[in-house]
Amino acid sequence: MDAASLLIWLLLALRLLTTAAGGMLLTRRGKHDAPRLGRSIRRAAPVLLIAGVLPLPALLATDAPAGAWGLWAVGYIAAALVHAFADTLRDTRAAQDAAVARRIP
């Protein structure tokens, strides 16, 4: 395994770890501090995007295997799902808070 291949796999692993950590942090924020979840989503979106674009030059510059390209695509799908889940969690929490506020006289 040459240095370029090692760099590709390292960047792809870093991307998946970033996506997983972002998902855990956004989920935790949604459960404990729902009003500030919107700000956390706006801060997490560029991090997820940068983590996705970072391996791209290495993938394009070398003859990367199909598995690396597949893992790169899986990372993008995972990042999109993390963002969609956090956005849905924010909307769900806001609707629950509004329903509770209407029930309490």
C-alpha positions in Angstrom: 0.0 0.0 0.0 1.5 3.3 -1.1 1.3 6.6 0.7 -1.5 7.9 -1.5 -3.7 4.9 -0.8 -3.0 5.2 2.9 -3.9 8.9 2.9 -7.2 8.1 1.0 -8.3 5.5 3.5 -7.2 7.7 6.5 -9.2 10.6 5.2 -12.3 8.4 4.5 -12.0 7.0 8.1 -11.7 10.5 9.4 -14.8 11.5 7.5 -16.9 8.6 8.9 -15.7 9.4 12.4 -16.6 13.0 11.9 -20.1 12.1 10.7 -20.7 9.7 13.6 -19.4 12.2 16.2 -21.6 15.0 14.6 -24.6 12.7 14.7 -24.0 11.8 18.4 -23.5 15.5 19.4 -26.6 16.7 17.5 -28.8 13.9 18.9 -27.6 14.7 22.4 -28.2 18.4 21.9 -31.7 17.6 20.6 -32.6 15.6 23.7 -31.2 18.0 26.3 -31.2 21.5 24.8 -33.7 21.5 21.9 -34.0 25.4 21.6 -30.3 25.6 20.6 -30.4 22.7 18.2 -30.9 25.0 15.2 -27.6 26.8 15.9 -25.8 23.5 16.4 -27.2 22.2 13.0 -25.9 25.4 11.3 -22.5 24.9 12.9 -22.3 21.1 12.0 -23.3 21.5 8.4 -20.0 23.1 7.2 -18.0 20.6 9.2 -19.8 17.7 7.6 -19.3 19.3 4.1 -15.6 20.0 4.7 -15.0 16.4 6.0 -16.7 15.1 2.8 -14.7 17.3 0.4 -11.3 16.7 2.0 -10.7 13.2 0.6 -11.9 14.2 -2.9 -8.6 15.6 -4.3 -6.8 12.4 -3.1 -9.4 10.2 -4.7 -9.2 12.1 -8.0 -5.4 12.4 -8.1 -4.8 8.6 -7.7 -6.3 5.5 -9.2 -8.5 4.9 -6.2 -10.2 1.6 -5.8 -14.0 1.3 -6.2 -14.3 0.5 -2.5 -12.8 3.9 -1.6 -15.3 5.7 -3.9 -18.1 3.6 -2.4 -17.1 4.5 1.1 -16.9 8.2 0.0 -20.5 8.0 -1.3 -21.6 6.2 1.9 -20.1 9.1 3.9 -22.1 11.6 1.9 -25.3 9.6 2.4 -24.6 9.3 6.2 -23.9 13.0 6.5 -27.2 13.8 4.7 -29.0 11.5 7.0 -27.4 13.0 10.1 -28.5 16.5 9.0 -32.0 15.3 8.1 -32.4 13.5 11.4 -31.2 16.6 13.4 -33.6 18.8 11.4 -36.5 16.5 12.0 -35.6 16.2 15.7 -35.6 20.0 16.0 -39.0 20.3 14.3 -40.4 17.5 16.4 -39.2 19.1 19.7 -40.6 22.4 18.6 -44.0 20.9 17.9 -44.0 19.0 21.2 -43.1 22.2 23.1 -45.9 24.1 21.4 -48.4 21.3 22.2 -47.3 21.3 25.9 -47.6 25.1 26.0 -51.1 24.9 24.6 -52.2 22.3 27.2 -50.9 24.2 30.2 -53.4 26.9 31.2 
